[in-house]
Amino acid sequence: MLFFSSSSLWAQGDTPIDTGDTAWMITATVLVLMMTLPGLALFYGGLVRAKNVLSVLMHCYAIAALASVMWVAFLYTMSFDDQGGDWVGGGTKAFLSGVGLESVINGIPETVFVMFQMTFAIITPGLIVGAFVERMKFVAVMVFTALWLVLVYAPAVFWVWGGGIMASWGVIDLAGGIVVHATAGVSALVLAKMIGPRQGFPKQLQPPHSPGLVMIGASLLWVGWFGFNAGSQGGASGAAGMTMLVTHISAATAALVWCLVERIQTGKTGVVGIATGMVAGLATITPASGNVGPMGALLIGLSAGVICYFMCGVVRNKLNIDDSLDVFAVHGVGGILGTILVAFLGAEGVLGGLGLNENPETGKTYSSIEQLIVQLKSVGITVVWSAVATVIIVTLIKKTVGLRVSEEVEAEGLDSAEHGETAYNFDA
């Protein structure tokens, strides 16, 4: 009935419900939602100035609510209904038509599958928040999110996970190196360029107001990411266990490597640095976490800690773009890096690699070069479309509701001006 190519883990059928797999997928769903609320909210909130922390929390919270309603209404059917062709899903699942107690996908209730995938739709636009903090109108945030989910996220899900064009090529992307991190990272870079830098960029920016909040948020992301990656295996299995293991190894390695590079470059080792390095390791392992072994994960974490660190400087100092919380350098570059590396490190026998995908036409396993071509082609299409769609969306917002707050509002802080509240009240 639905929706997936032979390379997909998800397929609908008459399989009876497996209570063990279902219990794990419900748990994984909760873990992924925790990544946004409160993980990402606190991580990003601690990185901005005190007068803007509530605006970041509000953005994450409101995006979660908006994405949830849109997912139920039409994003789910756009993403996972194969009646629409190669590029976008059909409409037979609009408003969750046909999703009930009896519908099962790979041994889990479809209702659980809907919820699990909904949490991905929540966190992906949430990642983009880090590119425009402290200067974007709240109404513009909501309009951008709604249009971006329709034009970028839902099509990308269908291309890779819903049986669309990239799935038919045999692309590898277990949990979202392309679908989540490449889309969000590229769109964040384009949006940051179009909205312009914060006042004082790059020489007079204030340091994060609460590194402690950053660490708490990052810790929640680290734990929640096990649901993100291991949950994408679709059940409680040996594959899920290996995915959890390699996810943790990459995160830990990238955190240590980032610390080392930061120490060499600046003479300091910061809490914000180790937390950011850890997130880079998680983003980079995400697409490869179903194919690489522990030693491959170690190499992926090492690569993420070095490359993502220096890409932060490239975006800020070379491109002169105020991607405020390094969304592109950490998530975009990390997701793309992992998507490429899996073609080599995922090959069977390479540092414990578990194997690459099959060529849908021949039925034979891809070589690393053949898999690399599929990966690069898929990344290229996704990157170009994400950039083009973001330009269109931002241009439309500028001509309608307006994109950026005034200089006075930016100086006052978005908490008070946009939301009428302050994060810290010391009057008592």
RODO-2510 file (C-alpha; in nm, 4 decimals, decimal comma):
residues 428
     n   res          X          Y          Z
     1     m     0,0000     0,0000     0,0000
     2     l     0,2714     0,2478     0,1024
     3     f     0,5608     0,3732     0,0418
     4     f     0,9124     0,2456     0,0587
     5     s     1,1840     0,1176    -0,1682
     6     s     1,3747    -0,1994    -0,0941
     7     s     1,6476     0,0103     0,0725
     8     s     1,4066     0,1479     0,3308
     9     l     1,3647     0,0069     0,6793
    10     w     1,0008     0,1101     0,6906
    11     a     0,7307    -0,0776     0,5017
    12     q     0,3618    -0,1207     0,5667
    13     g     0,2057    -0,4656     0,5683
    14     d     0,0110    -0,7220     0,7659
    15     t     0,2841    -0,7982     1,0212
    16     p     0,1367    -0,8348     1,3722
    17     i     0,2420    -0,5842     1,6353
    18     d     0,5688    -0,6679     1,8102
    19     t     0,5311    -0,5356     2,1639
    20     g     0,9058    -0,5223     2,2277
    21     d     0,9768    -0,3196     1,9150
    22     t     0,6777    -0,1001     1,9885
    23     a     0,7968    -0,0293     2,3424
    24     w     1,1379     0,0721     2,2129
    25     m     0,9918     0,2953     1,9405
    26     i     0,7663     0,4728     2,1920
    27     t     1,0739     0,5297     2,4093
    28     a     1,2761     0,6503     2,1105
    29     t     0,9983     0,8928     2,0193
    30     v     1,0092     1,0453     2,3666
    31     l     1,3893     1,0724     2,3461
    32     v     1,3773     1,2559     2,0123
    33     l     1,1143     1,5002     2,1375
    34     m     1,3368     1,5634     2,4395
    35     m     1,6092     1,6695     2,1982
    36     t     1,4070     1,9771     2,1041
    37     l     1,2144     2,0316     2,4241
    38     p     1,4132     2,0969     2,6340
    39     g     1,7505     1,9916     2,4828
    40     l     1,7897     2,2196     2,1806
    41     a     1,5991     2,5009     2,3536
    42     l     1,8441     2,5086     2,6471
    43     f     2,1492     2,4510     2,4271
    44     y     2,0647     2,7466     2,2042
    45     g     1,9198     2,9536     2,4899
    46     g     2,2440     2,9426     2,6851
    47     l     2,4440     3,0597     2,3830
    48     v     2,2626     3,3919     2,3376
    49     r     2,2573     3,7040     2,5556
    50     a     2,0341     3,7064     2,8619
    51     k     1,7903     3,9514     2,7003
    52     n     1,7166     3,7047     2,4190
    53     v     1,7068     3,3677     2,5942
    54     l     1,3271     3,3535     2,6204
    55     s     1,2906     3,4281     2,2501
    56     v     1,4967     3,1187     2,1697
    57     l     1,2902     2,9047     2,4060
    58     m     0,9740     3,0452     2,2505
    59     h     1,0955     2,9718     1,8984
    60     c     1,1683     2,6071     1,9820
    61     y     0,8391     2,5635     2,1661
    62     a     0,6226     2,7279     1,9016
    63     i     0,7958     2,5426     1,6175
    64     a     0,7265     2,2142     1,7972
    65     a     0,3566     2,2940     1,8165
    66     l     0,3319     2,4231     1,4587
    67     a     0,5212     2,1298     1,3066
    68     s     0,3054     1,8812     1,4985
    69     v    -0,0220     2,0190     1,3654
    70     m     0,1128     2,0488     1,0120
    71     w     0,2484     1,6931     1,0272
    72     v    -0,0941     1,5538     1,1105
    73     a    -0,2708     1,7675     0,8499
    74     f    -0,0589     1,7077     0,5414
    75     l     0,3164     1,6761     0,5983
    76     y     0,2922     1,3059     0,6868
    77     t     0,1152     1,2192     0,3653
    78     m     0,3576     1,4349     0,1650
    79     s     0,6457     1,2447     0,3232
    80     f     0,5249     0,8839     0,3338
    81     d     0,2588     0,8249     0,0691
    82     d     0,4009     0,6759    -0,2512
    83     q     0,0948     0,7678    -0,4566
    84     g     0,2538     1,1002    -0,5572
    85     g     0,5480     0,9951    -0,7769
    86     d     0,9246     1,0282    -0,7334
    87     w     0,9493     1,3762    -0,5819
    88     v     0,6672     1,4221    -0,3321
    89     g     0,4165     1,1971    -0,1609
    90     g     0,0491     1,1773    -0,2451
    91     g    -0,2511     1,2847    -0,0415
    92     t    -0,4190     0,9636     0,0691
    93     k    -0,2906     1,0026     0,4279
    94     a    -0,4006     1,3660     0,4719
    95     f    -0,5271     1,4304     0,8251
    96     l    -0,4059     1,0762     0,9031
    97     s    -0,6783     0,9155     0,6952
    98     g    -0,6659     0,5402     0,7462
    99     v    -0,4296     0,5605     1,0433
   100     g    -0,5974     0,3716     1,3249
   101     l    -0,5590     0,0901     1,5726
   102     e    -0,5288    -0,1727     1,3010
   103     s    -0,2629    -0,0083     1,0787
   104     v     0,0838    -0,1553     1,1360
   105     i     0,4254    -0,0725     0,9898
   106     n     0,7090    -0,3222     1,0309
   107     g     0,5594    -0,4611     1,3480
   108     i     0,4804    -0,1301     1,5184
   109     p     0,1523     0,0631     1,5164
   110     e     0,1404     0,3272     1,2464
   111     t     0,0378     0,5750     1,5150
   112     v     0,3795     0,5248     1,6768
   113     f     0,5508     0,5627     1,3412
   114     v     0,3604     0,8880     1,2823
   115     m     0,4697     1,0202     1,6215
   116     f     0,8310     0,9116     1,5781
   117     q     0,8637     1,0828     1,2414
   118     m     0,6781     1,3873     1,3742
   119     t     0,9566     1,4470     1,6248
   120     f     1,2035     1,4681     1,3348
   121     a     0,9821     1,7285     1,1681
   122     i     0,9919     1,9218     1,4963
   123     i     1,3659     1,9296     1,5530
   124     t     1,4782     1,9948     1,1942
   125     p     1,3397     2,3493     1,1575
   126     g     1,4323     2,3998     1,5236
   127     l     1,7974     2,3605     1,4275
   128     i     1,7693     2,6581     1,1925
   129     v     1,6815     2,8834     1,4877
   130     g     2,0518     2,9028     1,5719
   131     a     2,1212     3,0943     1,2507
   132     f     1,8945     3,3920     1,3180
   133     v     1,8820     3,4293     1,6974
   134     e     1,8509     3,7803     1,8449
   135     r     1,7215     3,9486     1,5289
   136     m     1,4277     3,7778     1,3529
   137     k     1,0625     3,8666     1,4038
   138     f     0,8584     3,5975     1,5758
   139     v     0,5873     3,6069     1,3085
   140     a     0,8570     3,5675     1,0441
   141     v     0,9935     3,2640     1,2286
   142     m     0,6528     3,0983     1,2177
   143     v     0,5876     3,1771     0,8513
   144     f     0,9366     3,0626     0,7533
   145     t     0,8956     2,7367     0,9444
   146     a     0,5593     2,6577     0,7870
   147     l     0,6764     2,7223     0,4318
   148     w     1,0100     2,5502     0,4851
   149     l     0,8475     2,2331     0,6144
   150     v     0,6291     2,2176     0,3041
   151     l     0,8883     2,3121     0,0422
   152     v     1,2059     2,1569     0,1831
   153     y     1,1595     1,9098     0,4665
   154     a     0,8642     1,6989     0,3513
   155     p     1,0016     1,6506    -0,0030
   156     a     1,3452     1,5570     0,1345
   157     v     1,1873     1,2972     0,3645
   158     f     1,0033     1,1455     0,0706
   159     w     1,3131     1,1428    -0,1515
   160     v     1,5172     0,9475     0,1046
   161     w     1,2825     0,7594     0,3397
   162     g     0,9453     0,7590     0,1666
   163     g     1,0288     0,5634    -0,1466
   164     g     1,1153     0,8646    -0,3598
   165     i     1,3893     0,9242    -0,6124
   166     m     1,6914     0,8911    -0,3817
   167     a     1,5575     0,5783    -0,2146
   168     s     1,5281     0,4252    -0,5604
   169     w     1,8982     0,4978    -0,6141
   170     g     1,9916     0,3174    -0,2912
   171     v     2,1075     0,6192    -0,0902
   172     i     2,2308     0,5626     0,2668
   173     d     2,0923     0,7993     0,5288
   174     l     1,9715     0,6128     0,8342
   175     a     1,8618     0,9059     1,0502
   176     g     1,8978     1,2290     0,8588
   177     g     2,2410     1,3406     0,7406
   178     i     2,0651     1,4534     0,4232
   179     v     1,7056     1,4840     0,5395
   180     v     1,7756     1,6718     0,8642
   181     h     2,1260     1,8152     0,8807
   182     a     2,2009     1,9038     0,5186
   183     t     1,8620     2,0687     0,4678
   184     a     1,8698     2,2634     0,7939
   185     g     2,2385     2,3546     0,7674
   186     v     2,2215     2,4901     0,4137
   187     s     1,8976     2,6769     0,4776
   188     a     2,0470     2,8235     0,7954
   189     l     2,3473     2,9563     0,6036
   190     v     2,1321     3,1145     0,3337
   191     l     1,8935     3,2657     0,5882
   192     a     2,1798     3,4054     0,7964
   193     k     2,3225     3,5698     0,4857
   194     m     1,9899     3,7187     0,3814
   195     i     1,8880     3,8475     0,7247
   196     g     2,2283     4,0059     0,7853
   197     p     2,4557     4,0004     1,0896
   198     r     2,3776     4,1015     1,4456
   199     q     2,4837     4,4466     1,5578
   200     g     2,8557     4,4465     1,6315
   201     f     2,9349     4,1378     1,4251
   202     p     3,2029     4,0067     1,4253
   203     k     3,4143     4,2132     1,6670
   204     q     3,1717     4,3238     1,9378
   205     l     2,9569     4,0195     2,0040
   206     q     2,8825     3,9226     2,3614
   207     p     2,9807     3,5774     2,4922
   208     p     2,7139     3,3176     2,5747
   209     h     2,5216     3,4308     2,8806
   210     s     2,5029     3,0825     3,0385
   211     p     2,7514     2,8077     2,9417
   212     g     2,5847     2,5996     3,2130
   213     l     2,2577     2,5958     3,0210
   214     v     2,4535     2,5091     2,7081
   215     m     2,6000     2,2039     2,8802
   216     i     2,2619     2,0923     3,0156
   217     g     2,1003     2,1277     2,6750
   218     a     2,3882     1,9485     2,5024
   219     s     2,3644     1,6639     2,7532
   220     l     1,9966     1,6188     2,6744
   221     l     2,0818     1,6179     2,3046
   222     w     2,3449     1,3500     2,3614
   223     v     2,1008     1,1213     2,5421
   224     g     1,8128     1,1977     2,3060
   225     w     2,0242     1,1218     2,0003
   226     f     2,0111     0,7520     2,0877
   227     g     1,6399     0,7677     2,0081
   228     f     1,7177     0,9674     1,6955
   229     n     1,9649     0,7159     1,5506
   230     a     1,8932     0,3808     1,7178
   231     g     1,5200     0,4459     1,6920
   232     s     1,5597     0,4807     1,3159
   233     q     1,6405     0,1090     1,3026
   234     g     1,2706     0,0524     1,3627
   235     g     1,2846    -0,1802     1,6618
   236     a     1,4786    -0,3369     1,9469
   237     s     1,7464    -0,5315     1,7607
   238     g     2,1165    -0,5953     1,7275
   239     a     2,1261    -0,3278     1,4596
   240     a     1,9774    -0,0752     1,7032
   241     g     2,2372    -0,1727     1,9620
   242     m     2,5247    -0,1221     1,7189
   243     t     2,3768     0,2104     1,6077
   244     m     2,3587     0,3279     1,9682
   245     l     2,7192     0,2242     2,0274
   246     v     2,8666     0,3972     1,7228
   247     t     2,6603     0,7090     1,7926
   248     h     2,8112     0,7383     2,1390
   249     i     3,1653     0,6683     2,0194
   250     s     3,1481     0,9404     1,7538
   251     a     3,0072     1,1961     1,9982
   252     a     3,2714     1,1259     2,2627
   253     t     3,5574     1,1299     2,0117
   254     a     3,4483     1,4550     1,8488
   255     a     3,4113     1,6217     2,1897
   256     l     3,7684     1,5317     2,2857
   257     v     3,9130     1,6242     1,9475
   258     w     3,7338     1,9618     1,9512
   259     c     3,8831     2,0274     2,2965
   260     l     4,2306     1,9448     2,1688
   261     v     4,2026     2,1644     1,8613
   262     e     4,0577     2,4495     2,0666
   263     r     4,3414     2,4176     2,3165
   264     i     4,6010     2,4317     2,0403
   265     q     4,4319     2,7262     1,8708
   266     t     4,3389     2,9398     2,1727
   267     g     4,5171     2,7987     2,4751
   268     k     4,1788     2,7377     2,6439
   269     t     3,9394     2,4451     2,6736
   270     g     3,5821     2,5663     2,7083
   271     v     3,2533     2,4107     2,8141
   272     v     3,0821     2,5536     2,5054
   273     g     3,3562     2,4050     2,2889
   274     i     3,3334     2,0505     2,4215
   275     a     2,9538     2,0602     2,3964
   276     t     2,9653     2,1894     2,0387
   277     g     3,2196     1,9260     1,9424
   278     m     2,9961     1,6562     2,0839
   279     v     2,7012     1,7792     1,8756
   280     a     2,9230     1,7834     1,5658
   281     g     3,0108     1,4201     1,6305
   282     l     2,6437     1,3294     1,6620
   283     a     2,5451     1,5117     1,3435
   284     t     2,8250     1,3487     1,1462
   285     i     2,7556     0,9907     1,2565
   286     t     2,3806     1,0246     1,1975
   287     p     2,3627     0,9166     0,8304
   288     a     2,6286     0,6473     0,8761
   289     s     2,5164     0,5015     1,2087
   290     g     2,3472     0,2014     1,0513
   291     n     2,6472     0,0980     0,8417
   292     v     2,9735     0,1688     1,0237
   293     g     3,1399    -0,0218     1,3053
   294     p     3,2999     0,1149     1,6222
   295     m     3,6358     0,1944     1,4611
   296     g     3,4628     0,3688     1,1723
   297     a     3,2697     0,5743     1,4262
   298     l     3,5957     0,6691     1,5939
   299     l     3,7283     0,8028     1,2635
   300     i     3,4037     0,9855     1,1912
   301     g     3,4170     1,1541     1,5319
   302     l     3,7778     1,2555     1,4761
   303     s     3,6936     1,4028     1,1357
   304     a     3,3947     1,5905     1,2770
   305     g     3,5958     1,7404     1,5633
   306     v     3,8561     1,8831     1,3262
   307     i     3,6587     1,9782     1,0151
   308     c     3,3523     2,1254     1,1882
   309     y     3,5754     2,3271     1,4230
   310     f     3,7580     2,4985     1,1396
   311     m     3,4416     2,5428     0,9339
   312     c     3,3034     2,7648     1,2126
   313     g     3,5907     3,0042     1,1429
   314     v     3,5464     2,9792     0,7677
   315     v     3,1802     3,0807     0,7850
   316     r     3,2446     3,3611     1,0330
   317     n     3,5740     3,5037     0,9095
   318     k     3,6054     3,4038     0,5443
   319     l     3,2432     3,4128     0,4289
   320     n     3,1598     3,6910     0,6781
   321     i     2,8215     3,5323     0,7552
   322     d     2,6745     3,5592     1,1038
   323     d     2,5422     3,2050     1,1368
   324     s     2,5106     3,2888     1,5026
   325     l     2,5248     2,9424     1,6630
   326     d     2,7198     2,7662     1,3843
   327     v     2,4298     2,5679     1,2423
   328     f     2,5887     2,5192     0,9013
   329     a     2,9382     2,4427     1,0273
   330     v     2,8183     2,1868     1,2826
   331     h     2,5008     2,0381     1,1363
   332     g     2,5286     2,1109     0,7659
   333     v     2,8952     2,0238     0,7269
   334     g     2,8675     1,7382     0,9757
   335     g     2,5669     1,5799     0,8056
   336     i     2,7222     1,6092     0,4602
   337     l     3,0569     1,4775     0,5854
   338     g     2,8955     1,1694     0,7385
   339     t     2,6886     1,1118     0,4251
   340     i     3,0079     1,0990     0,2199
   341     l     3,2228     0,9005     0,4629
   342     v     2,9685     0,6184     0,4915
   343     a     3,0439     0,5194     0,1317
   344     f     3,3914     0,4160     0,2490
   345     l     3,3630     0,3372     0,6194
   346     g     3,0361     0,1508     0,5748
   347     a     3,1847    -0,0957     0,3273
   348     e     3,1943    -0,4479     0,4663
   349     g     3,5291    -0,5271     0,6237
   350     v     3,6500    -0,1657     0,6381
   351     l     3,7104    -0,0874     1,0071
   352     g     3,4194    -0,3109     1,0979
   353     g     3,1829    -0,1707     0,8335
   354     l     2,8521    -0,3549     0,8073
   355     g     2,8006    -0,3212     0,4314
   356     l     2,6641    -0,0790     0,1730
   357     n     2,3287    -0,0780    -0,0051
   358     e     2,2342    -0,2820    -0,3074
   359     n     2,2056    -0,1406    -0,6561
   360     p     1,8281    -0,1532    -0,7152
   361     e     1,8846    -0,2350    -1,0827
   362     t     2,1372    -0,5178    -1,0500
   363     g     2,0675    -0,6416    -0,6979
   364     k     2,4417    -0,6405    -0,6274
   365     t     2,6020    -0,4492    -0,3412
   366     y     2,7475    -0,1157    -0,4436
   367     s     3,1211    -0,0639    -0,4402
   368     s     3,2408     0,2334    -0,2356
   369     i     3,2794     0,4464    -0,5489
   370     e     2,9336     0,3544    -0,6754
   371     q     2,7819     0,4299    -0,3358
   372     l     2,9754     0,7572    -0,3214
   373     i     2,8239     0,8671    -0,6526
   374     v     2,4753     0,8008    -0,5162
   375     q     2,5566     0,9874    -0,1942
   376     l     2,7030     1,2900    -0,3744
   377     k     2,4157     1,3083    -0,6206
   378     s     2,1613     1,2959    -0,3412
   379     v     2,3446     1,5558    -0,1308
   380     g     2,3866     1,7841    -0,4313
   381     i     2,0178     1,7872    -0,5182
   382     t     1,9201     1,8421    -0,1558
   383     v     2,1686     2,1256    -0,1017
   384     v     2,0670     2,3114    -0,4182
   385     w     1,6950     2,2784    -0,3516
   386     s     1,7299     2,3772     0,0135
   387     a     1,9186     2,6930    -0,0871
   388     v     1,6804     2,7882    -0,3679
   389     a     1,3681     2,7271    -0,1618
   390     t     1,5095     2,9274     0,1288
   391     v     1,5791     3,2250    -0,0979
   392     i     1,2214     3,2098    -0,2249
   393     i     1,0736     3,1841     0,1253
   394     v     1,2861     3,4641     0,2736
   395     t     1,2148     3,6936    -0,0222
   396     l     0,8421     3,6352     0,0225
   397     i     0,8615     3,7065     0,3963
   398     k     1,0544     4,0276     0,3388
   399     k     0,7796     4,1512     0,1069
   400     t     0,4956     4,0592     0,3430
   401     v     0,5331     4,0347     0,7209
   402     g     0,8943     4,1542     0,7306
   403     l     1,1970     3,9508     0,8324
   404     r     1,4047     4,1409     1,0849
   405     v     1,3247     4,3414     1,3973
   406     s     1,4192     4,7076     1,4139
   407     e     1,7549     4,8251     1,5507
   408     e     1,5770     4,9526     1,8608
   409     v     1,4142     4,6163     1,9275
   410     e     1,7417     4,4349     1,8684
   411     a     1,9154     4,6630     2,1183
   412     e     1,6368     4,6190     2,3745
   413     g     1,6286     4,2425     2,3318
   414     l     1,3621     4,0196     2,1830
   415     d     1,2418     3,8834     2,5167
   416     s     1,0870     4,2096     2,6249
   417     a     1,0040     4,3609     2,2860
   418     e     0,8570     4,0525     2,1171
   419     h     0,7245     3,8512     2,4100
   420     g     0,6774     4,0962     2,6978
   421     e     0,8767     3,8861     2,9443
   422     t     1,2276     3,8568     3,0822
   423     a     1,4202     3,5425     3,1655
   424     y     1,5742     3,6671     3,4879
   425     n     1,3963     3,8913     3,7381
   426     f     1,6171     3,9879     4,0298
   427     d     1,3805     4,2449     4,1855
   428     a     1,2764     4,0010     4,4567
***
